[in-house]
Amino acid sequence: MNASDSQQNVSTEERNRGRWSFIVLVVIFFAPLIAAWLMYFGVIDWKPEGIKANGELVDPPVPIDIVAPDYLVASQSDQLLRDTWTLVYVADECLEDCEASLVLIRQVRLSLGRYLDRISRTLIVTQTPPDVTRLAEAFPGMDIIHSDQMARQILDAASQEAGERIYLVDPLGNLTLMFARDSEPRPIYNDLKHLLKLSRIG
């Protein structure tokens, strides 16, 4: 083998080595993005061992459309069920059990400390509450809307009746998680804090 052939073999080996290095780098860079996309849309189902949601996952997440809501109290109407994580309660009219759940939602949000600005609150009713002004004063910063269509979307997606669950809608408008209305604050807090630490949206 002459020097020219030797140099050609070395050059070919270097090109092949460089090509494989490039492929490995591409795989390393894009694999987590592809896996996250597949997990988000439910194509693959995987969770690290030891991580368990206290709430009930809505799998796959269900998009909630904003259908001509009638704002009874419009605190953050420009981003209703969008841009932030939203704790939602759906009721016919907001009476004693409803108000107890709204207190729970308020406590959990306040307990999140530096994360609380990433959490919004919305009450969706199918009947106008008897005292909207009092509700607005008791729960400042919360949207109160009347919308049979939006209430039905959420209840149908969760297979629940009004007043049974507290729901979590992600910043893209997807119903993702739900909790019993009489849950203890700690399990909801734990789920939300873990989620907000990991999430880069909202």
N, C-alpha and C positions, 0 to 999 in steps of 0.2 A: 504494500500500500504506500503510495507516495504521499508527500506532504499535503498536496491539494486535496486528495481524497480524505485524509485525516481531518483537515480543517472543515471540509464539507460535512462530515459526520458529526463533528463537535457542534457546528452551526445548527444542524438539524436537531440534535439533542437539546440544545439551548432553546430553540424555538418551541419544541414540544413541551419542555419544562415550563417555559413562560406561558404557553397556552393553557396548560393545566393549572398553573398558579392563578391565572386570570379567572378561569371557570370556578375554582374553589372560592375565590374572593366574591364573585357574583353570588354563589350559593349562600355563603355566609351572610352576605348583606341582605339578600331578598327573602331567604327562608323564613325569618321571624315575621316579616310583613305578610307573606302569603299565609302562614299559619294563623296569624291574628285575624286576617280577613276570613279565612275558612271557619274559624271558631265563632266569629261574630255572627256570621250568617247561618250557623248551625250545620255546616257541611261536615265538620268533625266535632266530636264531643269529648273534651278533655279538660280536666281540672287538676292542678297539682294536689297530691295527697296531703291531707291535713287542712285543706281549705274547704270550708263548708258554709254555704249560705244558710242563715237562719230563716230567711223568708222563702217564699215559693217562687222559683224561677218560671218566667213565661218563656217557654222554649218551643219554637223560635220566637224572638221578640216580635211584637205586633205594632205596626205603624198606626198612630192615631192622627186622623185628619182634623184640622181646625174647621168646624162646620158652623159658620155664622153664629158664634156665641153671643148671647145677650149678656153684656157685662153689668152685673149688679154692683160690683166693686171692682174697679180696674186699677190695680196697683202696679202691674207689670205687663199690661196687655200687649205691648210691642214684642214680647218674647214668650207669649203663652205656650207652654209645653215645648219650648225650644230654647236652645243656647245654654240653659242650666239644667241640672237634675231637678225634677219636680216631684214632690210628694203630693199625691192627689187623693182626695176623698170624694166618693160619689154617694149622694143621698137623694131621697125624694124631697123632703124638706128637712132642714137642719134642726133637730130637736135635741133632747138630752144626750142620747148615745152619740150622735154626730158631734156635739160640742166636746164630749169627752175625748173623742178621737182627734179632734183639732187641737186640743190641749196637748195630747201625746205628740202629735206632729211638731208642734211649736217647741216642746221640751227637747225633742231629739235634735231638731235643727240648731237650737241655741247651744246644746252640749257639744256640737261639732267645732266650736271655737273658730280657728282660722279658716276652716272649710265652709263656714255657714253661708258665705256669699255665693257659693256654688250650688246652693239648695234653694229652690223656690217652693211655694205652697199654693195649691189651687183647690178650691171647693167647687164641685160641679153638682148642681141640683136640677131635678126635673120639675120641682114646684118651687115657687118663690117663698123663701123663709118668711115667717111672720114678722121678724124684726131684723131686717138687713143692717140697719144702722148700728144696732147693738153688736151684731156679729163683727162688723167692720172695726168697731172700737175695741172689741175684745181680742181680735186677731189682726192687728195692723200689718200691712205688707202682704196680705194674702188676697189673691184674686178670688172673687166669688162670681161664678157665671151660671146662667141658666141655659142648658142645651140638652134636649132629649137625645139628639143624634150622637153627641160626643159621649154622653153617659152610656148610651146603648153600645157604642163601639167598645168601650172599656169593659163593660160588664159581660158582653158576649165573648170578647177575647179571653177573659179570665174565667168564664163560666161561673159567674157569681151573681148574686142579687145586690141591689143597692144597700149600702150600709154595712156590708160584711167585711170589707178589706180596705187597707190603705195601700195605694199603688205607687210605684216608682216609674216615672217616665224619663228616659234618657235625653240628653241634649239634642238628639236628632229626631225626637218625637216618637220613640218606640217604647211601648209598654214592656218592661223588662222583669219586674219583681213585684211581689205583693206580700203583705203581712196581715195577720188577723187584726181586726180593729181594736181588740183588747189586749194586744201584745204588751209585754214589758218593754220599757224604753231601751234597755241594754242590748238586746239582740238586734233591734233596728239600728241603733247607734253603731254596733260592731260591723254590721254589713255595710253601712254607708261609709264609715271611716275607711274600711279596707278598700272599698270600691273607689273612693275619691283619691286615695293614695296612689292607686294603680292607674287611674284613668287620666288621659291627657286631653280629654274633651270636657267642655262644660266648666 
